[in-house]
Amino acid sequence: MTSTRPVTLARLRGYAIARSLFTPTTLPAAFRRMGYVQADPIRAPSRAQDLILRHRVKGYHDGDLERRYPRLRIEEDALHNYGFLDRELQALLHPRAFSQPLRIERAHPQLIQPVLDFVRANGPTHPRDLDPQHGGKSVTNYWGGSSSAATQALDILHYRGALRVTRRVNGVRVYAEATHHAPDAAGLAGEERVQRLIARLVDLYAPVPEASLRQLTMLLRYGAPHLETALRDRAMVNAAIDAGMLRECRVDGVNWILPAAETVRGAAPDAVRLLAPFDPVVWDRRRFELFWGWRYRFEAYTPPAKRRLGYYALPLLWRDQVAGWANVKSDDARLVAEIGFAQARPREAAFKRELDAELERMRDFLGATRIGRIAYCR
């Protein structure tokens, strides 16, 4: 029976939390449900992908994704950001076609094919395997640092879909020839691919403010540059609505987009969760402010003197409120946390009990032996 209660911001908030933080399941099932998990190399206290998955995979521990990756039907690739995708979603992004050579191809046009030939002939290839074979040329990478041209050639071949990441060794990608690309999406026109990609992003981040979805659609050019013309077409969101993939509702003057088959229902449990800065619950900063009335910023790249929350502040979700944040680290096998609050610190006994339970889960996830100092600021 369809609810006739009016949709309010509080109901949207509960729905967003309940649908995203679903009952923990297996790692393959979590990927089938989410489709995508954002990756980030910073470990403070763990990588973003692990912090995201620990809430959604039963018995998950730090590094499980990297350990189990070679046996899973998922791929490292670019969507709107770099991350891990199930292969069904990745199929919508390939083949990537380009009208112009990419930067490394322009700078070293003689390098790309020999690198591809080397991987095909030798199998799984670590970047260091190439340097003796290809001169070890040093070039400026996309972050302003330096890396070998051969390493960037591997990255470009991966981006183009010729190679895949087969595993990592101490965080470094090992590449092999990509032979897995599914033909299921091969016959889809660009507009239909875009509609399906938009629908998958909405499914990950719903409910999405319409303005945020427009930005997400533009960010998709990172993973689907060959679909840029269709992605620039502002009518694509409306086309997905007309196709029955999405629907919209208006709450407090804001248009929200959600999957067409879903109704706004669900409630946040009486629990504390420390979320990754890129967790789907908090990823959209516009939605974050609409839901919780304060501005969360990721400050790892902010000069220390200008940080308000901390180097890698984890949003602290209590029931349906992001009440503050925590900076957590594992120090000499002890879990150490500094916790701050956006407004007043919750005083209920239930909050203290649930915070202790979440810190214990974090301790177990990180493999720390005990919980050490817990400090409160503000």
C-alpha positions in Angstrom: 0.0 0.0 0.0 1.4 3.4 -1.0 1.9 5.9 1.8 -0.2 9.1 1.6 2.0 11.0 4.1 3.6 14.1 2.6 7.3 13.7 1.8 9.3 15.9 4.2 13.0 16.6 4.5 13.1 14.3 7.6 11.5 11.5 5.7 14.0 12.0 2.8 16.9 11.9 5.3 15.7 8.6 6.9 15.1 7.1 3.5 18.6 8.1 2.3 20.3 6.5 5.3 18.2 3.3 5.4 18.6 2.5 1.7 22.4 3.3 1.6 23.4 1.7 4.9 21.6 -1.6 4.2 21.9 -4.7 6.3 25.5 -6.0 6.0 25.9 -8.7 3.4 28.7 -10.5 1.5 31.3 -8.5 -0.5 30.0 -9.7 -3.9 26.4 -8.9 -2.9 27.4 -5.4 -1.7 29.0 -4.7 -5.0 26.0 -6.0 -6.9 23.8 -3.6 -4.9 26.0 -0.5 -5.0 27.7 -1.0 -8.3 30.6 1.4 -7.4 32.8 2.2 -4.5 35.0 5.2 -4.6 38.8 4.7 -4.0 41.3 6.9 -2.3 44.9 6.1 -1.4 45.0 8.0 2.0 45.0 5.8 5.0 43.8 7.7 8.0 42.9 5.4 9.6 42.1 3.3 6.5 41.5 3.8 2.8 38.1 5.2 1.8 37.0 2.0 -0.1 37.6 0.0 3.1 35.8 2.5 5.3 32.8 2.5 3.0 32.6 -1.3 2.8 33.0 -2.0 6.5 29.4 -0.8 7.1 28.0 -2.9 4.3 29.9 -6.2 4.4 29.5 -8.5 7.3 32.8 -9.2 9.1 34.8 -6.8 6.9 38.3 -6.0 7.9 40.8 -3.4 6.7 42.3 -4.4 3.3 39.8 -7.2 2.5 38.9 -5.6 -0.8 42.5 -5.6 -2.0 43.1 -9.2 -0.8 39.9 -10.5 -2.4 39.9 -8.3 -5.6 41.5 -10.9 -7.9 38.7 -13.4 -7.2 35.8 -10.9 -7.6 33.9 -9.8 -10.7 34.8 -6.2 -10.2 37.2 -3.8 -11.9 39.2 -0.7 -11.0 38.1 2.0 -13.4 36.9 5.6 -13.7 33.2 6.5 -13.3 32.6 10.0 -12.0 35.7 9.4 -9.8 38.2 6.6 -9.7 37.0 3.5 -7.9 35.9 -0.1 -8.1 33.0 -1.0 -10.4 31.0 -4.2 -11.0 31.5 -5.3 -14.5 27.9 -4.7 -15.6 28.3 -1.0 -14.8 31.8 -0.9 -16.3 30.3 -2.2 -19.6 28.4 1.0 -20.0 31.7 2.9 -20.1 33.4 0.9 -22.8 34.7 1.0 -25.5 36.1 4.5 -24.8 36.8 6.3 -28.1 38.7 9.5 -28.4 38.9 12.1 -31.2 42.4 13.2 -30.1 45.4 11.4 -28.6 45.7 11.8 -24.9 48.6 13.7 -23.4 51.0 10.8 -22.9 50.2 9.6 -26.4 51.1 12.9 -27.8 54.3 13.2 -25.8 55.5 9.6 -26.5 53.6 8.3 -29.5 56.2 5.5 -30.0 55.6 4.1 -26.5 52.0 2.9 -26.2 52.0 0.0 -28.6 55.3 -1.5 -27.4 53.9 -1.3 -23.8 50.7 -3.1 -24.8 52.7 -5.7 -26.7 55.0 -6.3 -23.7 52.0 -6.9 -21.4 50.4 -9.2 -23.9 53.6 -11.2 -24.3 54.6 -11.3 -20.6 51.3 -11.4 -18.7 50.7 -9.5 -15.4 53.0 -6.5 -15.4 54.2 -4.3 -12.6 55.4 -0.8 -13.7 58.9 -1.6 -12.6 58.9 -4.5 -15.2 58.7 -2.0 -18.0 61.4 0.6 -17.0 64.4 -1.5 -18.2 62.5 -2.3 -21.4 61.3 1.3 -22.2 64.0 3.7 -21.1 62.5 4.8 -17.8 61.6 8.2 -19.2 60.4 10.6 -16.5 57.3 12.8 -17.2 55.1 15.1 -15.1 52.0 13.3 -14.0 48.5 14.6 -13.6 49.1 15.6 -9.9 52.2 17.7 -10.7 54.7 15.0 -9.5 56.9 12.8 -11.6 56.4 9.2 -12.8 57.8 7.2 -15.7 56.3 7.5 -19.1 56.0 3.7 -19.2 53.9 3.8 -16.0 51.7 6.5 -17.5 51.4 4.4 -20.7 50.0 1.5 -18.6 47.5 3.9 -17.0 46.4 5.2 -20.4 46.0 1.6 -21.8 43.9 0.8 -18.7 41.8 3.9 -19.2 41.2 3.0 -22.8 40.1 -0.5 -21.8 43.0 -2.4 -23.3 44.4 -3.4 -19.9 42.8 -4.2 -16.5 44.2 -4.0 -13.0 44.6 -7.6 -12.0 45.9 -7.0 -8.4 48.0 -4.6 -6.4 51.4 -5.1 -4.8 52.0 -2.7 -1.9 49.4 -0.4 -3.3 50.9 -0.4 -6.9 48.7 -1.6 -9.7 49.6 -4.7 -11.6 48.2 -4.8 -15.2 47.1 -7.5 -17.6 45.4 -7.6 -20.9 41.6 -6.9 -20.6 39.7 -9.8 -22.1 36.6 -9.5 -19.8 34.6 -6.7 -21.4 31.0 -7.8 -21.7 29.2 -7.4 -25.0 25.9 -6.7 -23.3 26.0 -2.9 -23.8 27.8 -2.9 -27.1 24.7 -2.1 -29.2 23.4 0.7 -27.0 23.2 4.2 -28.4 25.0 7.0 -26.6 21.8 8.5 -25.2 20.7 5.2 -23.7 24.1 4.6 -22.2 23.9 8.0 -20.5 20.4 7.5 -19.2 21.5 4.1 -17.7 24.6 5.7 -16.2 22.6 8.5 -14.7 20.1 6.0 -13.2 23.0 4.0 -11.6 24.4 7.1 -10.0 20.9 8.0 -8.7 20.6 4.5 -7.3 23.9 5.0 -5.5 23.3 8.4 -4.0 19.4 8.7 -3.9 17.7 10.9 -3.1 19.7 13.4 -5.1 19.0 17.2 -5.4 18.4 17.9 -9.1 21.3 20.5 -9.0 23.6 17.8 -7.7 22.6 15.3 -10.3 23.4 17.9 -13.0 26.9 18.1 -11.6 27.2 14.4 -11.3 26.2 14.1 -15.0 29.0 16.4 -16.0 31.5 14.5 -13.8 30.6 11.4 -15.7 32.7 12.8 -18.5 35.7 11.5 -16.6 34.6 7.9 -17.0 32.7 8.3 -20.3 34.6 11.1 -22.3 33.3 9.6 -25.6 29.7 10.4 -24.4 30.5 14.0 -23.6 28.0 15.4 -26.1 25.1 13.5 -24.6 26.3 14.2 -21.1 26.2 18.0 -21.8 22.6 17.6 -22.9 20.6 18.8 -19.8 17.6 16.9 -21.2 19.2 13.5 -20.4 17.9 13.6 -16.8 14.4 14.3 -18.0 14.8 11.6 -20.6 15.6 9.1 -17.9 12.5 10.2 -16.0 10.4 9.9 -19.1 11.9 6.4 -19.7 10.6 5.3 -16.3 14.1 4.9 -14.7 13.8 7.9 -12.3 11.1 10.1 -10.7 11.2 13.4 -9.0 9.6 15.0 -6.0 9.7 18.6 -4.6 10.4 19.2 -0.9 11.0 22.6 0.6 11.5 24.2 -2.8 14.1 21.6 -3.9 13.6 19.1 -6.7 14.8 15.6 -5.6 15.5 12.7 -8.0 15.2 9.1 -6.9 14.7 5.6 -8.5 11.3 5.4 -10.1 10.5 2.0 -8.4 11.2 3.3 -4.9 8.9 5.1 -2.4 10.3 7.4 0.3 10.3 5.2 3.4 12.8 3.8 5.9 14.3 5.1 9.1 17.8 5.4 10.5 18.5 3.0 13.4 19.6 4.0 16.9 23.2 3.6 16.0 26.5 5.6 15.6 28.5 5.2 12.5 31.8 6.8 11.5 31.6 7.4 7.8 34.3 7.8 5.1 34.5 11.3 3.6 33.4 9.7 0.3 30.7 7.5 1.7 27.5 7.7 -0.4 25.6 9.0 2.6 27.8 12.1 2.8 29.4 12.3 -0.6 27.2 15.1 -2.0 28.1 18.2 0.0 25.0 20.1 -1.2 22.7 17.3 0.1 24.8 17.2 3.3 24.0 20.8 4.0 20.3 20.4 3.1 20.0 17.4 5.4 22.1 18.5 8.4 22.5 22.3 8.2 26.3 22.5 8.5 29.1 22.4 6.1 31.4 19.4 6.1 34.8 19.7 4.3 37.4 17.2 3.5 40.6 18.9 4.7 43.4 16.4 3.9 44.7 18.9 1.3 44.0 22.0 3.5 47.1 23.6 5.2 47.1 22.4 8.8 46.7 25.9 10.2 43.4 26.4 8.3 41.8 23.0 9.2 38.6 23.2 11.3 37.8 19.5 11.5 41.1 17.7 11.0 43.2 15.9 8.4 40.8 13.1 7.7 37.6 13.8 9.7 35.0 11.0 9.6 31.4 12.3 9.7 29.7 10.9 12.8 26.2 9.7 12.1 23.9 9.4 15.1 20.5 8.1 14.2 19.5 10.4 11.3 21.8 13.2 12.2 25.4 13.8 11.3 26.2 15.3 14.7 29.9 15.8 14.3 33.1 14.1 13.2 36.0 12.0 14.5 39.7 11.8 13.7 40.7 8.2 14.3 44.1 6.5 14.2 45.6 3.2 15.3 48.6 4.2 17.4 50.9 1.4 18.6 48.0 -1.1 18.2 45.7 1.2 20.2 42.6 2.9 18.7 42.9 6.7 19.4 40.0 9.1 18.5 39.3 12.8 18.8 35.7 13.6 18.4 34.0 17.0 17.7 30.4 18.1 17.4 28.7 20.5 15.0 26.5 21.7 17.9 25.9 20.4 21.3 27.3 17.0 22.2 24.4 14.4 22.6 23.9 13.6 26.3 21.7 10.6 26.1 23.1 7.4 27.6 22.2 5.7 24.3 24.6 7.9 22.4 27.5 7.0 24.6 26.6 3.3 24.4 26.4 3.4 20.6 29.5 5.4 20.2 31.4 2.9 22.3 30.0 0.1 20.1 31.1 1.9 16.9 34.6 2.5 18.3 34.8 -1.2 19.2 33.8 -2.1 15.6 36.4 0.3 14.3 39.0 -1.3 16.6 38.2 -4.8 15.3 38.1 -3.6 11.6 41.6 -2.0 12.0 43.0 -5.0 14.0 44.0 -2.8 17.0 44.3 -4.6 20.2 42.5 -2.1 22.4 40.8 1.2 22.6 43.1 3.9 24.0 42.5 7.6 24.4 39.2 9.1 23.4 39.2 12.9 23.5 36.4 15.4 22.8 36.8 18.9 21.3 34.4 21.8 21.2 
